[in-house]
Amino acid sequence: MALFGSSKQSADTSSKKIRPTVIRTQNVAKELMALAKSYEVNVYSIDFNILEVQTYTRLNKDGKEVDWEEASDKDLSEMEDKGLVLDKNFQIKQMYEIEIFSRVENDPYGDFHLAVGANATKCKVYLSIKEGSKVSYSPRFEQELLILINKSKVRANILINIFDEMLPAVVSKIGAHVRVSETAVYDKNETHLIAEAYEPTPTTDDAIILHYDKKDSVSEKDKIDYANRGFIQSVHKDELLIEYIKIKEGKPGRNCRGEFLEPREPVESNAPTFTTDDTIKVIETDKNIEYRAVENGYIALEGTLYTIKSEVDIGEISFRTTGSISAGVDSDVSINVKETDLIKDAIGTGMNVEVSEIDIEGNVGSNTKVTALKANIGGQTHKTATVRAENLSVNIHKGKAYGKNIHITRLEHGEIEGDIVDISQAMGGHIRAKEISIELCGSYVHATASRLIEIKKLQGSENIFTIDPLLKKSVQESLNENQENIDELSNSVKNIGKEIEEYTSIVKNNQATFNDVKKRLMHYKKNGVKMPASFVKQYKQFQKAQDHLKNIKKEFEVKKDQLNLLTTKTASFQDNIFDARIINRDRWIGHNEIIFKLVDPPIEVSLKPPEGSPEKIFAIVELEDGTYEIEAVRE
């Protein structure tokens, strides 16, 4: 940004002196270069003083130039009021009478590294003081600083005494700092605005912005997911989809060199050629036209028509065809995947799919993730596939499934976690739910429920059926936190109880002494005799012990109540375990195990029903001696 400065240059300066020369010019920098060249010296070895500044203005008429007229200080102050500054026919220039001479060797401002710079339009001019600058105060410091600044400005063709109303305040601020410091050293760069003219308003060309196409853009730091290519662009109601920016003519300005800055003519080349239907509303203003979604779904372009749809039919979802699809479960987008070939995947390897509803007629491949509110899979899931849906139906399941209401036609060593799980045939696997129903149970099935496990027909063995009230992680975490609070309160109640015993003993053993001291103090007070300090001290100590005993008894009762509440809460974690049931509607065959997990006490009770046993319904019961066992009960 720096244009010219007062800092020392690294170039060698010639020891050759020049004769002081007075020149009248409009371009100071040009004259300095020319004179330095004629004397064959470095331009940084010469300096100058401004002897006189003359400002000239003119207002051309009908495209013809008129003569320049010298402007007085009054004319310059009224220039803005008359609106001349932003008149393109108005022109302004300055002539400078300067004296050029060789730079002095012992410059007191040699270490005061100033520079004057401007922004791109030259409408704002800044004074920069470089880090490491050093300057000492003198009675004429502020006057000398103003001279240095104006010299830097004219070398940069910046007008002086125009557009710089803030300059005196800047000079005064710097002067005050140096005066207080006596010798000021700048430990960081410092910048001050010293002139500001009229910045032009840029011209705006028309433009089409496809907002719906920018939602999934990534920054340079993010890892690009090449599998997610935006096959479906989901949108939400009232979302801004497309915006047409209308042309806007710029406004002229004038910079600190006095140059008129005329804006270019706007270019209109992106007017909309597309149409929309009633799924997209059009809002037009003076500045733009907005195209907003009327409903949830995905945006589609059919020829020149933009529309919002909710259903899409696809042959397959794979890296080769669509890439991953991330419309969102709240998008109202429904996908039907039609591929049914048993040796192919309807959802290809590594794909991520997230929509409101999905109907997959074929298979779900390896390392695939499917997320929806409702999902139906007509084929099978790979053992590394993960499916999440509130309402989920799978034909053959080998992977991981999470949801609320889950139906599996055949479970082949997959994992299921939900609320209500219904399985037609289980051939091994892990199931966790509030309620589990299995039509035909084979072998190696691990089913854990908090309320009910029901087997309609048992044809295998090595199965484990468990009732666990702490099935969900959140419940287990809540129990752990509750137990930590119980342990903390138990220790506190125990310690306070010991303290109560100690202070009760102290008060009881010293009660007679206290009564005697109290009686004596009342006698002294009644007879106007000064009370002995030792008696007063004893009395206050005993009173303090009584008050403390009273307070800790209150604290003891409060914490006991809190402990009882938390203990009751612990028991509540297994309130329903006595209503929980494990039911086998068939006869027991092979080796199977039933387990009930209690919270308080934290024990497991197990039972291995004998082969051929006709007992069908099992529950946990508490015996008279406080122990627990699993018993067959009536329905």
Phi and psi in degrees as a GROMACS rama.xvg file:
@    title "Ramachandran Plot"
@    xaxis  label "Phi"
@    yaxis  label "Psi"
@TYPE xy
-64.5945  135.132  ALA-2
-101.832  -53.7138  LEU-3
-142.932  148.76  PHE-4
-144.775  175.399  GLY-5
-103.329  4.63688  SER-6
-72.3055  157.89  SER-7
-69.9809  146.085  LYS-8
-101.228  155.809  GLN-9
-78.4807  -19.7455  SER-10
-67.7629  146.543  ALA-11
-69.0498  136.108  ASP-12
-101.461  144.459  THR-13
-75.9983  144.485  SER-14
-81.0545  -1.57769  SER-15
-73.9698  133.806  LYS-16
-95.1201  151.411  LYS-17
-112.516  156.244  ILE-18
-78.637  132.816  ARG-19
-52.4587  130.978  PRO-20
-132.637  133.317  THR-21
-102.145  128.349  VAL-22
-133.826  144.728  ILE-23
-110.123  122.172  ARG-24
-152.409  161.875  THR-25
-100.776  -18.4323  GLN-26
-124.41  94.0936  ASN-27
-66.166  -44.0732  VAL-28
-59.5001  -41.2586  ALA-29
-63.0195  -43.1623  LYS-30
-66.6307  -38.5351  GLU-31
-63.2607  -43.3275  LEU-32
-63.5196  -42.5784  MET-33
-64.9033  -42.994  ALA-34
-68.8172  -40.8567  LEU-35
-61.3967  -39.3729  ALA-36
-66.229  -40.3437  LYS-37
-66.8236  -31.3399  SER-38
-92.0789  -5.02839  TYR-39
58.3322  47.5867  GLU-40
-125.115  162.795  VAL-41
-70.6909  136.812  ASN-42
-62.1053  -25.0868  VAL-43
-80.0504  -3.47859  TYR-44
-92.5959  -0.410118  SER-45
-117.252  158.138  ILE-46
-139.034  174.888  ASP-47
-153.543  161.348  PHE-48
-119.577  145.055  ASN-49
-88.905  115.824  ILE-50
-88.875  -37.4978  LEU-51
-155.973  146.466  GLU-52
-126.069  127.372  VAL-53
-121.976  130.631  GLN-54
-107.665  132.378  THR-55
-121.618  144.483  TYR-56
-136.195  160.381  THR-57
-157.919  154.248  ARG-58
-124.628  99.9346  LEU-59
-68.7387  151.231  ASN-60
-129.409  136.056  LYS-61
53.7979  35.6191  ASP-62
76.8191  5.17072  GLY-63
-106.867  138.175  LYS-64
-78.8536  139.543  GLU-65
-109.598  172.997  VAL-66
-71.4807  148.738  ASP-67
-73.1296  143.023  TRP-68
-126.842  137.792  GLU-69
-70.6859  134.262  GLU-70
-100.488  135.334  ALA-71
-83.1604  171.414  SER-72
-60.6786  -35.7702  ASP-73
-66.1347  -41.9653  LYS-74
-59.612  -41.25  ASP-75
-66.6133  -38.5602  LEU-76
-69.5003  -27.9524  SER-77
-90.5093  -7.05058  GLU-78
-57.36  -44.6739  MET-79
-70.7628  -36.9191  GLU-80
-63.9598  -31.1695  ASP-81
-82.6433  -4.51794  LYS-82
73.7088  16.4736  GLY-83
-72.365  -28.9152  LEU-84
-56.4051  -39.7005  VAL-85
-100.171  16.9444  LEU-86
-90.402  120.84  ASP-87
-65.5729  -18.3326  LYS-88
-83.0097  -10.2018  ASN-89
-86.2495  137.08  PHE-90
-131.906  150.455  GLN-91
-144.319  141.297  ILE-92
-150.283  165.626  LYS-93
-129.249  144.007  GLN-94
-113.549  137.622  MET-95
-121.239  131.882  TYR-96
-100.933  117.108  GLU-97
-126.633  153.876  ILE-98
-111.848  123.146  GLU-99
-104.038  137.91  ILE-100
-153.717  170.276  PHE-101
-71.4704  141.549  SER-102
-67.7797  137.857  ARG-103
-72.3158  148.54  VAL-104
-75.4385  -41.3934  GLU-105
-99.5007  68.1098  ASN-106
-76.0734  119.258  ASP-107
-63.8043  -16.3096  PRO-108
-108.48  18.3562  TYR-109
-63.8358  -29.807  GLY-110
-99.0661  7.04907  ASP-111
-99.6277  92.7238  PHE-112
-85.8117  94.1099  HIS-113
-100.11  150.588  LEU-114
-148.115  141.887  ALA-115
-109.162  128.023  VAL-116
-137.597  172.486  GLY-117
-145.411  164.835  ALA-118
-76.8196  -177.561  ASN-119
-61.6605  -36.3968  ALA-120
-86.7952  -5.64752  THR-121
64.2169  22.5189  LYS-122
-87.4377  -17.8764  CYS-123
-126.581  129.455  LYS-124
-118.146  136.271  VAL-125
-123.748  147.258  TYR-126
-103.431  126.273  LEU-127
-113.976  134.817  SER-128
-112.35  118.388  ILE-129
-73.7272  144.728  LYS-130
-56.2191  135.128  GLU-131
95.3836  -6.01918  GLY-132
-64.0776  148.968  SER-133
-142.468  133.413  LYS-134
-152.881  145.617  VAL-135
-105.515  150.246  SER-136
-80.1822  145.93  TYR-137
-141.801  161.245  SER-138
-58.0714  -29.076  PRO-139
-101.224  21.236  ARG-140
-59.52  -47.2682  PHE-141
-64.4909  -40.3678  GLU-142
-63.8104  -42.7985  GLN-143
-65.9207  -37.2788  GLU-144
-64.1816  -42.879  LEU-145
-61.9226  -39.4278  LEU-146
-63.2547  -45.3317  ILE-147
-59.7405  -42.5319  LEU-148
-65.0992  -46.3536  ILE-149
-65.359  -35.5136  ASN-150
-64.2069  -41.0243  LYS-151
-66.3739  -35.5339  SER-152
-66.6786  -46.5476  LYS-153
-69.2021  -30.7827  VAL-154
-64.6512  -27.7166  ARG-155
-94.8324  11.278  ALA-156
62.3589  27.0612  ASN-157
-91.648  129.02  ILE-158
-62.3645  143.532  LEU-159
-109.574  151.057  ILE-160
66.0537  17.0259  ASN-161
-135.905  135.893  ILE-162
63.2043  14.3974  PHE-163
-123.033  43.7704  ASP-164
-60.0291  -26.5696  GLU-165
-84.0786  -7.92293  MET-166
-61.367  -45.778  LEU-167
-56.3532  -38.9418  PRO-168
-66.2064  -39.0767  ALA-169
-64.1892  -45.9462  VAL-170
-61.0384  -42.0201  VAL-171
-64.0342  -39.5624  SER-172
-65.1987  -46.2465  LYS-173
-64.321  -41.6494  ILE-174
-60.9948  -40.2194  GLY-175
-63.817  -41.6021  ALA-176
-62.2019  -45.2536  HIS-177
-68.6464  -37.8891  VAL-178
-63.6291  -42.6315  ARG-179
-67.5665  -40.5635  VAL-180
-78.7382  -18.9705  SER-181
66.5659  -56.2455  GLU-182
-125.804  107.571  THR-183
-90.7393  132.537  ALA-184
-121.082  125.159  VAL-185
-93.7799  115.11  TYR-186
-89.7226  0.152132  ASP-187
-155.062  161.745  LYS-188
-64.5807  146.449  ASN-189
-134.494  135.335  GLU-190
-129.105  137.873  THR-191
-133.192  138.146  HIS-192
-77.782  124.741  LEU-193
-120.673  -6.12131  ILE-194
-161.701  142.267  ALA-195
-147.487  119.585  GLU-196
-101.75  -140.571  ALA-197
-113.358  106.215  TYR-198
-71.6576  130.994  GLU-199
-72.9289  152.8  PRO-200
-89.1866  122.391  THR-201
-63.3971  149.815  PRO-202
-74.0256  140.881  THR-203
-111.113  120.621  THR-204
-81.7921  158.68  ASP-205
-71.927  156.869  ASP-206
-157.288  150.569  ALA-207
-109.437  125.189  ILE-208
-113.665  118.017  ILE-209
-90.9226  84.8491  LEU-210
-61.9924  -36.6885  HIS-211
-63.4102  -23.4641  TYR-212
-90.1639  -2.10041  ASP-213
-108.114  -4.02889  LYS-214
-64.2729  -33.4337  LYS-215
-99.6963  15.0023  ASP-216
-69.2841  150.359  SER-217
-119.696  153.099  VAL-218
-80.6667  171.001  SER-219
-62.771  -28.8381  GLU-220
-77.2664  -24.8992  LYS-221
-76.7159  149.06  ASP-222
-80.2136  126.517  LYS-223
-74.0105  129.536  ILE-224
-95.3144  99.2981  ASP-225
-69.7837  -16.4663  TYR-226
-77.3979  -19.5181  ALA-227
-102.619  95.0482  ASN-228
-107.355  14.179  ARG-229
67.9207  42.0204  GLY-230
-59.3338  -38.7862  PHE-231
-120.706  127.329  ILE-232
-102.109  99.2471  GLN-233
-74.1201  148.271  SER-234
-136.539  159.347  VAL-235
-120.021  158.675  HIS-236
-54.0355  135.477  LYS-237
70.4703  4.4791  ASP-238
-70.297  140.121  GLU-239
-75.742  117.85  LEU-240
-97.0479  -51.8812  LEU-241
-135.694  145.66  ILE-242
-136.597  129.058  GLU-243
-104.569  119.234  TYR-244
-91.119  120.55  ILE-245
-77.0069  158.214  LYS-246
-66.2927  149.556  ILE-247
-141.676  123.738  LYS-248
-72.4316  137.605  GLU-249
-77.2934  168.65  GLY-250
-112.134  141.828  LYS-251
-69.5574  163.984  PRO-252
-144.504  -178.384  GLY-253
-146.101  133.409  ARG-254
-94.2201  -178.871  ASN-255
-76.0553  -1.9368  CYS-256
-92.0409  -3.47983  ARG-257
87.764  4.19655  GLY-258
-79.9652  135.424  GLU-259
-78.4501  131.146  PHE-260
-110.658  104.714  LEU-261
-97.3227  128.437  GLU-262
-72.3199  151.317  PRO-263
-77.8163  163.785  ARG-264
-72.349  138.436  GLU-265
-70.5166  151.521  PRO-266
-110.558  127.141  VAL-267
-109.365  107.576  GLU-268
-139.554  5.41189  SER-269
-126.861  26.5565  ASN-270
-57.0472  139.036  ALA-271
-59.0374  133.451  PRO-272
-114.604  -0.80164  THR-273
-93.4842  168.61  PHE-274
-125.26  169.267  THR-275
-135.452  160.623  THR-276
-107.654  -165.837  ASP-277
-75.5011  0.577765  ASP-278
-85.3452  -6.78094  THR-279
-129.645  125.816  ILE-280
-95.7192  145.374  LYS-281
-110.905  124.46  VAL-282
-120.598  116.271  ILE-283
-110.876  134.725  GLU-284
-127.812  -178.308  THR-285
-66.7747  -25.9128  ASP-286
-96.1986  -31.4408  LYS-287
-158.732  175.485  ASN-288
-124.747  124.625  ILE-289
-105.819  139.008  GLU-290
-116.591  110.308  TYR-291
-117.065  149.417  ARG-292
-72.0135  136.967  ALA-293
-86.6359  -25.2739  VAL-294
-148.261  168.938  GLU-295
-72.8861  158.677  ASN-296
150.35  -146.434  GLY-297
-132.864  148.749  TYR-298
-87.6102  137.762  ILE-299
-134.239  143.537  ALA-300
-112.187  112.634  LEU-301
-110.943  97.9242  GLU-302
72.0243  -109.659  GLY-303
-113.049  9.09393  THR-304
-102.552  122.295  LEU-305
-90.2001  134.531  TYR-306
-147.015  164.489  THR-307
-114.304  126.757  ILE-308
-119.692  165.614  LYS-309
-120.005  -18.4081  SER-310
-120.464  143.437  GLU-311
-144.514  136.523  VAL-312
-102.906  130.454  ASP-313
-132.393  143.028  ILE-314
-68.5486  -49.2876  GLY-315
-154.214  160.722  GLU-316
-114.996  112.551  ILE-317
-151.025  169.097  SER-318
-61.9875  -35.8484  PHE-319
-72.3032  -32.9948  ARG-320
-100.429  -71.3003  THR-321
-104.669  -27.4801  THR-322
76.6491  -178.227  GLY-323
-65.3091  153.037  SER-324
-124.665  117.167  ILE-325
-122.626  72.4556  SER-326
-81.5733  -27.8551  ALA-327
100.095  144.498  GLY-328
-71.5096  -17.4586  VAL-329
-99.9259  16.6955  ASP-330
-86.8635  -12.457  SER-331
64.3289  19.3046  ASP-332
-90.0083  130.039  VAL-333
-118.791  129.868  SER-334
-118.414  135.397  ILE-335
-112.899  116.323  ASN-336
-101.418  116.56  VAL-337
-90.3089  -14.9484  LYS-338
-60.0225  125.289  GLU-339
-122.722  -0.134903  THR-340
-61.7572  125.407  ASP-341
-65.0531  -24.6629  LEU-342
-96.2542  4.29152  ILE-343
-117.104  165.606  LYS-344
-105.076  128.013  ASP-345
-70.5056  -37.1321  ALA-346
-112.006  113.322  ILE-347
-73.867  170.726  GLY-348
-56.8251  132.282  THR-349
75.9175  6.218  GLY-350
-79.8011  143.305  MET-351
-112.263  125.653  ASN-352
-126.978  127.178  VAL-353
-137.202  108.719  GLU-354
-143.014  177.048  VAL-355
-74.0313  -47.931  SER-356
-136.416  146.197  GLU-357
-145.176  134.426  ILE-358
-120.377  110.121  ASP-359
-108.221  113.651  ILE-360
-78.5124  -22.6173  GLU-361
-112.961  -141.976  GLY-362
-95.5175  156.601  ASN-363
-109.48  121.138  VAL-364
-78.6155  -176.161  GLY-365
-69.3123  148.915  SER-366
53.495  31.4477  ASN-367
-98.1047  145.267  THR-368
-124.618  122.341  LYS-369
-119.255  125.717  VAL-370
-129.374  129.064  THR-371
-160.323  169.426  ALA-372
-78.83  -36.3949  LEU-373
-137.487  130.686  LYS-374
-139.542  140.149  ALA-375
-132.152  126.523  ASN-376
-120.523  113.912  ILE-377
-84.1298  -17.842  GLY-378
-100.59  -135.264  GLY-379
-124.62  158.187  GLN-380
-102.281  138.011  THR-381
-68.4811  155.199  HIS-382
-64.095  -18.8969  LYS-383
-102.18  5.63304  THR-384
-84.4087  149.022  ALA-385
-126.923  129.464  THR-386
-125.676  130.294  VAL-387
-126.662  127.327  ARG-388
-163.382  143.901  ALA-389
-63.1394  -42.7347  GLU-390
-119.149  114.471  ASN-391
-130.692  134.595  LEU-392
-132.651  127.935  SER-393
-132.023  138.679  VAL-394
-74.6448  -64.848  ASN-395
-121.562  120.455  ILE-396
-115.719  122.488  HIS-397
-121.942  -12.3152  LYS-398
-97.5696  -138.072  GLY-399
-117.382  135.798  LYS-400
-131.828  134.393  ALA-401
-132.217  136.314  TYR-402
178.599  -168.63  GLY-403
-99.5401  -59.0111  LYS-404
-110.8  112.512  ASN-405
-123.342  130.204  ILE-406
-121.543  127.366  HIS-407
-121.834  126.328  ILE-408
-72.9645  -48.1288  THR-409
-140.622  123.575  ARG-410
-98.8646  120.305  LEU-411
-119.26  81.8605  GLU-412
60.282  27.993  HIS-413
-90.1114  -178.802  GLY-414
-118.717  138.436  GLU-415
-134.633  135.716  ILE-416
-140.173  119.185  GLU-417
-160.927  -163.062  GLY-418
-97.4421  -61.4858  ASP-419
-115.541  117.903  ILE-420
-119.802  126.741  VAL-421
-122.618  122.877  ASP-422
-125.11  128.384  ILE-423
-75.8615  -43.2995  SER-424
-144.71  123.933  GLN-425
-113.077  116.48  ALA-426
-113.347  53.8786  MET-427
94.4079  149.747  GLY-428
142.677  176.112  GLY-429
-118.687  128.422  HIS-430
-128.181  131.746  ILE-431
-132.715  123.09  ARG-432
-164.585  170.08  ALA-433
-70.4638  -45.9833  LYS-434
-132.322  135.388  GLU-435
-128.081  129.212  ILE-436
-125.968  126.909  SER-437
-125.734  119.252  ILE-438
-68.1721  -50.9934  GLU-439
-130.925  114.713  LEU-440
-105.621  119.756  CYS-441
-87.8909  -130.793  GLY-442
-115.096  162.665  SER-443
59.2485  42.1059  TYR-444
-102.673  126.046  VAL-445
-110.604  103.517  HIS-446
-111.998  125.053  ALA-447
-125.033  124.749  THR-448
-132.852  161.805  ALA-449
-99.0691  -18.349  SER-450
-126.034  -46.6944  ARG-451
-152.758  136.357  LEU-452
-127.597  123.487  ILE-453
-127.721  124.698  GLU-454
-110.764  123.033  ILE-455
-82.7921  -41.6719  LYS-456
-142.053  126.04  LYS-457
-107.251  120.348  LEU-458
-123.57  6.6179  GLN-459
-138.875  -171.718  GLY-460
-139.635  -172.429  SER-461
59.3064  34.0749  GLU-462
-100.253  146.712  ASN-463
-124.312  120.07  ILE-464
-111.974  120.954  PHE-465
-126.422  136.613  THR-466
-104.097  120.858  ILE-467
-135.947  109.693  ASP-468
-66.6257  -17.8915  PRO-469
-100.063  41.7313  LEU-470
-61.2846  -43.7596  LEU-471
-85.6969  144.357  LYS-472
-61.4014  -36.4357  LYS-473
-63.4597  -37.2025  SER-474
-68.2778  -42.2335  VAL-475
-61.7522  -42.723  GLN-476
-64.2482  -39.4247  GLU-477
-65.2319  -39.3576  SER-478
-64.4802  -43.7656  LEU-479
-61.0828  -43.1414  ASN-480
-63.7189  -41.2698  GLU-481
-62.9825  -40.3766  ASN-482
-66.3491  -38.2764  GLN-483
-61.8698  -42.3323  GLU-484
-65.4379  -37.7598  ASN-485
-63.1007  -45.5751  ILE-486
-61.257  -41.9846  ASP-487
-65.5964  -43.8568  GLU-488
-69.3172  -36.0944  LEU-489
-61.3422  -44.7797  SER-490
-63.5324  -40.7369  ASN-491
-64.8485  -44.1812  SER-492
-62.662  -40.4308  VAL-493
-62.8032  -44.8887  LYS-494
-67.8155  -41.2415  ASN-495
-65.88  -36.9631  ILE-496
-59.7938  -42.2213  GLY-497
-64.2962  -39.6439  LYS-498
-66.4588  -37.2748  GLU-499
-62.4986  -44.2322  ILE-500
-59.5379  -41.9183  GLU-501
-64.5857  -47.4645  GLU-502
-74.0274  -30.0582  TYR-503
-63.0421  -41.482  THR-504
-64.5157  -41.8436  SER-505
-62.6876  -47.155  ILE-506
-64.1263  -42.5742  VAL-507
-65.5679  -43.0557  LYS-508
-72.136  -21.2095  ASN-509
-110.27  10.2933  ASN-510
-64.2056  -43.6119  GLN-511
-63.0445  -44.3505  ALA-512
-61.0938  -41.5115  THR-513
-62.6605  -44.395  PHE-514
-61.6952  -39.5933  ASN-515
-66.0881  -44.596  ASP-516
-63.0765  -41.8644  VAL-517
-61.958  -41.7804  LYS-518
-63.6394  -42.3409  LYS-519
-64.7711  -42.9682  ARG-520
-63.3649  -38.1558  LEU-521
-66.5343  -35.4838  MET-522
-66.6894  -44.6009  HIS-523
-61.4957  -42.8696  TYR-524
-65.7199  -39.7055  LYS-525
-65.35  -34.6045  LYS-526
-96.0066  7.02975  ASN-527
69.3784  24.506  GLY-528
-95.9591  139.27  VAL-529
-63.5611  130.748  LYS-530
-78.1838  134.343  MET-531
-60.0059  137.814  PRO-532
-61.6338  -35.1668  ALA-533
-65.6983  -38.2645  SER-534
-66.2326  -43.0486  PHE-535
-62.0352  -42.1699  VAL-536
-63.0914  -44.5892  LYS-537
-60.5996  -42.4365  GLN-538
-62.3714  -46.1361  TYR-539
-67.2589  -37.8784  LYS-540
-62.3867  -42.7646  GLN-541
-68.1539  -41.2514  PHE-542
-59.8342  -41.5622  GLN-543
-62.4554  -41.1741  LYS-544
-64.9194  -40.0537  ALA-545
-63.0852  -44.3859  GLN-546
-64.203  -42.4999  ASP-547
-63.9691  -40.9964  HIS-548
-61.49  -40.6228  LEU-549
-63.4799  -43.1307  LYS-550
-67.7825  -43.0016  ASN-551
-72.8309  -25.9207  ILE-552
-65.7315  -40.2433  LYS-553
-63.8563  -44.9843  LYS-554
-61.6401  -39.0522  GLU-555
-60.8003  -44.4211  PHE-556
-66.7429  -40.8589  GLU-557
-61.9022  -46.8521  VAL-558
-71.0047  -30.3043  LYS-559
-64.7075  -41.3209  LYS-560
-64.022  -42.9028  ASP-561
-61.6646  -40.3526  GLN-562
-65.4561  -41.5341  LEU-563
-62.9668  -39.1119  ASN-564
-64.279  -45.1298  LEU-565
-67.0978  -37.0525  LEU-566
-64.427  -40.6067  THR-567
-63.4539  -38.1927  THR-568
-63.5451  -39.1351  LYS-569
-61.4893  -42.9771  THR-570
-64.6277  -30.8763  ALA-571
-67.7124  -21.4241  SER-572
-64.4104  -21.7115  PHE-573
-121.019  23.5198  GLN-574
-54.0153  -41.1178  ASP-575
-89.8694  0.136016  ASN-576
-66.1305  -27.6815  ILE-577
-78.0525  -13.7114  PHE-578
-97.1993  -8.82296  ASP-579
-71.3244  148.758  ALA-580
-137.241  145.615  ARG-581
-116.936  120.422  ILE-582
-123.1  131.55  ILE-583
-122.355  107.908  ASN-584
-73.5914  -9.69406  ARG-585
-106.008  179.593  ASP-586
-79.862  151.922  ARG-587
-79.8099  132.697  TRP-588
-131.276  151.872  ILE-589
65.6202  -158.727  GLY-590
-102.927  114.014  HIS-591
-135.275  157.851  ASN-592
-135.484  140.696  GLU-593
-114.33  132.663  ILE-594
-131.438  136.123  ILE-595
-118.272  125.432  PHE-596
-101.496  121.135  LYS-597
-96.3557  155.741  LEU-598
-94.7739  -44.0014  VAL-599
-137.407  101.72  ASP-600
-76.8202  155.226  PRO-601
-77.4255  79.373  PRO-602
-131.26  163.973  ILE-603
-115.153  132.917  GLU-604
-114.76  126.822  VAL-605
-123.821  158.395  SER-606
-148.183  135.729  LEU-607
-113.873  98.9145  LYS-608
-59.8028  132.818  PRO-609
-62.9321  146.583  PRO-610
-61.5491  132.467  GLU-611
88.4245  -2.05743  GLY-612
-64.5286  133.324  SER-613
-87.693  -5.40228  PRO-614
-65.4011  134.107  GLU-615
-113.19  -40.4994  LYS-616
-113.371  128.084  ILE-617
-124.801  143.82  PHE-618
-144.209  163.799  ALA-619
-94.6511  134.22  ILE-620
-130.489  151.653  VAL-621
-98.6158  126.549  GLU-622
-84.3122  171.287  LEU-623
-62.8452  -29.6637  GLU-624
-86.1245  7.72834  ASP-625
88.3886  -1.19345  GLY-626
-88.1816  169.944  THR-627
-125.1  146.641  TYR-628
-151.575  159.683  GLU-629
-90.8323  129.137  ILE-630
-130.928  153.439  GLU-631
-76.6003  134.268  ALA-632
-129.494  168.167  VAL-633
-80.2743  156.205  ARG-634
